């Protein structure tokens, strides 16, 4: 299961409000792997509050195999909207560096992928990650948390572009077309923008 963005409102916890408790619903819908709810990949298109609210709660309740983020996350260290996501991304970058340093790779729950370009990449935490932890517009990703569901899942990356690196957050959002193919060969496609 891949979750793209999240906006879980506290008022959804009240039975009197029509808002849906998104994290509760997601946790209930996830498969149980090794005794805990398992989300293969969480994708943050950009770090505005209405795209990441509830991430800390989700992270505390499920195992998230892999995070996908854009370089923009590291341009705004003082941004109040995504501290839990940024902290978890930084942790995963450190784990990845350590694993790669001894000839290994991070395991499920420690994986991260940075999607897009940034002209200031050399000053950001992810700069020295090996290429397999990076992705750029024009590429297709078929692996989720180390698993390759060949012929079933593909995410074609459309953005963010290098020239938009310092633009407003909405213009630096991760944009992708996801294609899912069932056992009969029928494709379903969805185009996702931040």
C-alpha positions as a Markdown table, in Angstrom:
| # | Residue | x | y | z |
|---|---|---|---|---|
| 1 | Unk | 0.0 | 0.0 | 0.0 |
| 2 | Unk | 1.2 | 3.5 | -0.9 |
| 3 | Unk | -0.2 | 6.6 | 0.8 |
| 4 | Unk | 0.3 | 9.9 | -0.9 |
| 5 | Unk | 0.0 | 12.9 | 1.5 |
| 6 | Unk | -2.1 | 13.0 | 4.6 |
| 7 | Unk | -4.5 | 15.5 | 6.3 |
| 8 | Unk | -5.8 | 14.0 | 9.5 |
| 9 | Unk | -7.8 | 16.6 | 11.5 |
| 10 | Unk | -8.0 | 16.3 | 15.3 |
| 11 | Unk | -11.7 | 17.2 | 15.1 |
| 12 | Unk | -12.3 | 14.0 | 13.2 |
| 13 | Unk | -11.9 | 12.2 | 16.5 |
| 14 | Unk | -15.3 | 13.5 | 17.6 |
| 15 | Unk | -18.3 | 11.5 | 16.6 |
| 16 | Unk | -20.3 | 14.8 | 16.2 |
| 17 | Unk | -18.1 | 16.0 | 13.3 |
| 18 | Unk | -18.4 | 14.7 | 9.7 |
| 19 | Unk | -14.6 | 14.6 | 9.1 |
| 20 | Unk | -13.1 | 11.2 | 8.7 |
| 21 | Unk | -10.2 | 10.1 | 11.0 |
| 22 | Unk | -7.9 | 9.3 | 8.1 |
| 23 | Unk | -5.1 | 7.7 | 10.1 |
| 24 | Unk | -7.6 | 5.4 | 11.9 |
| 25 | Unk | -9.1 | 4.3 | 8.6 |
| 26 | Unk | -5.7 | 3.8 | 7.0 |
| 27 | Unk | -4.4 | 1.8 | 10.0 |
| 28 | Unk | -7.5 | -0.4 | 9.8 |
| 29 | Unk | -7.1 | -1.0 | 6.1 |
| 30 | Unk | -3.4 | -1.9 | 6.1 |
| 31 | Unk | -2.1 | -5.5 | 6.0 |
| 32 | Unk | -0.5 | -6.9 | 9.2 |
| 33 | Unk | 3.1 | -7.9 | 8.6 |
| 34 | Unk | 5.2 | -9.2 | 11.4 |
| 35 | Unk | 2.5 | -8.3 | 13.9 |
| 36 | Unk | 2.0 | -4.7 | 13.0 |
| 37 | Unk | 0.2 | -2.6 | 10.3 |
| 38 | Unk | 2.5 | -2.2 | 7.3 |
| 39 | Unk | 2.5 | 0.7 | 4.9 |
| 40 | Unk | 5.0 | 0.0 | 2.1 |
| 41 | Unk | 5.5 | 3.7 | 1.1 |
| 42 | Unk | 4.5 | 7.1 | 2.2 |
| 43 | Unk | 4.9 | 9.9 | -0.4 |
| 44 | Unk | 4.9 | 13.5 | 0.7 |
| 45 | Unk | 4.3 | 15.7 | -2.4 |
| 46 | Unk | 5.3 | 18.9 | -0.5 |
| 47 | Unk | 5.6 | 20.0 | 3.1 |
| 48 | Unk | 2.4 | 22.1 | 3.5 |
| 49 | Unk | 0.4 | 21.3 | 6.6 |
| 50 | Unk | -2.6 | 20.2 | 4.6 |
| 51 | Unk | -0.4 | 17.5 | 3.0 |
| 52 | Unk | 1.3 | 16.1 | 6.1 |
| 53 | Unk | -1.0 | 16.7 | 9.1 |
| 54 | Unk | -1.1 | 13.4 | 11.1 |
| 55 | Unk | 2.2 | 12.0 | 9.9 |
| 56 | Unk | 3.6 | 11.7 | 13.4 |
| 57 | Unk | 0.5 | 9.8 | 14.5 |
| 58 | Unk | 0.7 | 7.5 | 11.5 |
| 59 | Unk | 4.5 | 6.9 | 12.1 |
| 60 | Unk | 3.8 | 5.9 | 15.7 |
| 61 | Unk | 1.1 | 3.4 | 14.7 |
| 62 | Unk | 2.4 | 1.6 | 11.6 |
| 63 | Unk | 5.7 | 0.5 | 10.1 |
| 64 | Unk | 6.3 | 2.7 | 7.1 |
| 65 | Unk | 8.8 | 0.8 | 4.8 |
| 66 | Unk | 9.9 | 3.7 | 2.7 |
| 67 | Unk | 9.5 | 7.5 | 2.5 |
| 68 | Unk | 9.5 | 9.5 | -0.7 |
| 69 | Unk | 10.3 | 13.2 | -0.4 |
| 70 | Unk | 11.4 | 16.1 | -2.6 |
| 71 | Unk | 14.5 | 18.2 | -2.1 |
| 72 | Unk | 12.4 | 21.1 | -1.0 |
| 73 | Unk | 12.0 | 19.6 | 2.4 |
| 74 | Unk | 15.6 | 20.6 | 3.2 |
| 75 | Unk | 15.3 | 24.2 | 1.9 |
| 76 | Unk | 13.0 | 25.1 | 4.8 |
| 77 | Unk | 14.4 | 23.9 | 8.0 |
| 78 | Unk | 12.3 | 26.4 | 10.0 |
| 79 | Unk | 9.1 | 25.4 | 8.4 |
| 80 | Unk | 6.6 | 24.3 | 11.1 |
| 81 | Unk | 4.4 | 22.1 | 8.8 |
| 82 | Unk | 6.5 | 19.0 | 8.5 |
| 83 | Unk | 8.9 | 18.5 | 11.5 |
| 84 | Unk | 8.0 | 14.9 | 12.1 |
| 85 | Unk | 8.4 | 14.0 | 8.4 |
| 86 | Unk | 11.7 | 15.9 | 8.2 |
| 87 | Unk | 13.1 | 14.3 | 11.4 |
| 88 | Unk | 12.1 | 10.8 | 10.2 |
| 89 | Unk | 13.7 | 11.6 | 6.8 |
| 90 | Unk | 16.9 | 12.7 | 8.5 |
| 91 | Unk | 17.0 | 9.5 | 10.6 |
| 92 | Unk | 16.6 | 7.4 | 7.5 |
| 93 | Unk | 19.3 | 9.2 | 5.6 |
| 94 | Unk | 21.7 | 8.5 | 8.5 |
| 95 | Unk | 20.7 | 4.9 | 8.6 |
| 96 | Unk | 21.2 | 4.6 | 4.8 |
| 97 | Unk | 24.6 | 6.2 | 5.0 |
| 98 | Unk | 25.7 | 3.8 | 7.7 |
| 99 | Unk | 24.4 | 0.8 | 5.9 |
| 100 | Unk | 26.0 | 1.8 | 2.6 |
| 101 | Unk | 29.2 | 2.6 | 4.4 |
| 102 | Unk | 29.6 | -1.1 | 5.4 |
| 103 | Unk | 28.5 | -2.4 | 2.0 |
| 104 | Unk | 24.8 | -3.0 | 2.9 |
| 105 | Unk | 21.5 | -1.3 | 2.3 |
| 106 | Unk | 18.8 | 0.0 | 4.7 |
| 107 | Unk | 16.0 | -2.4 | 5.6 |
| 108 | Unk | 12.2 | -1.9 | 5.6 |
| 109 | Unk | 11.3 | 0.9 | 8.0 |
| 110 | Unk | 14.6 | 2.7 | 7.2 |
| 111 | Unk | 14.4 | 3.4 | 3.4 |
| 112 | Unk | 14.1 | 6.8 | 1.8 |
| 113 | Unk | 14.0 | 8.1 | -1.7 |
| 114 | Unk | 14.5 | 11.7 | -2.6 |
| 115 | Unk | 12.7 | 12.7 | -5.8 |
| 116 | Unk | 13.6 | 15.7 | -7.9 |
| 117 | Unk | 16.5 | 18.1 | -8.4 |
| 118 | Unk | 17.8 | 20.9 | -6.3 |
| 119 | Unk | 20.5 | 23.4 | -7.3 |
| 120 | Unk | 21.6 | 23.6 | -3.7 |
| 121 | Unk | 21.8 | 19.8 | -3.2 |
| 122 | Unk | 25.4 | 19.9 | -1.9 |
| 123 | Unk | 24.3 | 21.7 | 1.2 |
| 124 | Unk | 21.5 | 19.3 | 2.1 |
| 125 | Unk | 21.5 | 16.1 | 4.2 |
| 126 | Unk | 20.7 | 13.8 | 1.3 |
| 127 | Unk | 23.6 | 15.0 | -1.0 |
| 128 | Unk | 25.8 | 11.9 | -0.7 |
| 129 | Unk | 23.1 | 9.3 | -1.0 |
| 130 | Unk | 23.9 | 6.7 | -3.8 |
| 131 | Unk | 21.8 | 7.0 | -7.0 |
| 132 | Unk | 19.5 | 4.2 | -6.1 |
| 133 | Unk | 18.0 | 6.4 | -3.4 |
| 134 | Unk | 17.3 | 9.3 | -5.8 |
| 135 | Unk | 14.9 | 9.7 | -8.6 |
| 136 | Unk | 14.3 | 12.4 | -11.2 |
| 137 | Unk | 11.6 | 13.6 | -13.6 |
| 138 | Unk | 11.3 | 11.3 | -16.6 |
| 139 | Unk | 12.1 | 8.2 | -14.7 |
| 140 | Unk | 9.8 | 5.3 | -13.7 |
| 141 | Unk | 9.9 | 3.7 | -10.3 |
| 142 | Unk | 8.6 | 0.1 | -9.9 |
| 143 | Unk | 10.1 | -0.8 | -6.5 |
| 144 | Unk | 8.2 | -0.1 | -3.2 |
| 145 | Unk | 10.1 | -0.8 | 0.0 |
| 146 | Unk | 12.6 | -3.1 | -1.7 |
| 147 | Unk | 9.9 | -5.2 | -3.4 |
| 148 | Unk | 9.4 | -5.1 | -7.2 |
| 149 | Unk | 5.8 | -5.9 | -8.0 |
| 150 | Unk | 6.8 | -6.5 | -11.7 |
| 151 | Unk | 4.0 | -5.5 | -14.1 |
| 152 | Unk | 1.7 | -4.4 | -11.3 |
| 153 | Unk | 2.9 | -1.0 | -10.2 |
| 154 | Unk | 4.8 | 1.9 | -11.9 |
| 155 | Unk | 5.2 | 5.5 | -10.9 |
| 156 | Unk | 6.4 | 7.8 | -13.7 |
| 157 | Unk | 7.9 | 10.9 | -12.1 |
| 158 | Unk | 6.8 | 14.2 | -13.8 |
| 159 | Unk | 8.2 | 16.8 | -11.3 |
| 160 | Unk | 9.8 | 18.6 | -9.5 |
| 161 | Unk | 12.2 | 20.1 | -12.0 |
| 162 | Unk | 15.6 | 21.6 | -11.3 |
| 163 | Unk | 14.6 | 25.1 | -12.4 |
| 164 | Unk | 11.8 | 25.1 | -9.9 |
| 165 | Unk | 14.0 | 24.2 | -6.9 |
| 166 | Unk | 13.6 | 27.6 | -5.2 |
| 167 | Unk | 10.0 | 28.2 | -6.3 |
| 168 | Unk | 7.0 | 28.2 | -4.0 |
| 169 | Unk | 6.2 | 24.8 | -2.4 |
| 170 | Unk | 3.3 | 24.0 | -4.7 |
| 171 | Unk | 5.5 | 24.5 | -7.7 |
| 172 | Unk | 8.1 | 22.1 | -6.3 |
| 173 | Unk | 5.7 | 19.3 | -5.5 |
| 174 | Unk | 6.3 | 15.7 | -6.4 |
| 175 | Unk | 4.1 | 14.9 | -9.4 |
| 176 | Unk | 3.7 | 11.4 | -10.8 |
| 177 | Unk | 1.5 | 9.2 | -12.8 |
| 178 | Unk | 0.8 | 5.8 | -11.1 |
| 179 | Unk | -0.2 | 2.9 | -13.2 |
| 180 | Unk | -1.6 | -0.3 | -11.6 |
| 181 | Unk | -2.1 | -3.4 | -13.7 |
| 182 | Unk | -4.4 | -6.3 | -12.6 |
| 183 | Unk | -3.8 | -10.0 | -13.4 |
| 184 | Unk | -5.9 | -9.7 | -16.6 |
| 185 | Unk | -3.5 | -6.9 | -17.9 |
| 186 | Unk | -6.0 | -4.0 | -17.5 |
| 187 | Unk | -4.3 | -0.8 | -16.5 |
| 188 | Unk | -5.7 | 1.8 | -14.1 |
| 189 | Unk | -3.9 | 5.2 | -14.1 |
| 190 | Unk | -4.0 | 8.2 | -11.8 |
| 191 | Unk | -2.1 | 11.5 | -12.2 |
| 192 | Unk | -1.1 | 12.9 | -8.8 |
| 193 | Unk | 0.0 | 16.5 | -8.2 |
| 194 | Unk | 0.8 | 18.3 | -4.9 |
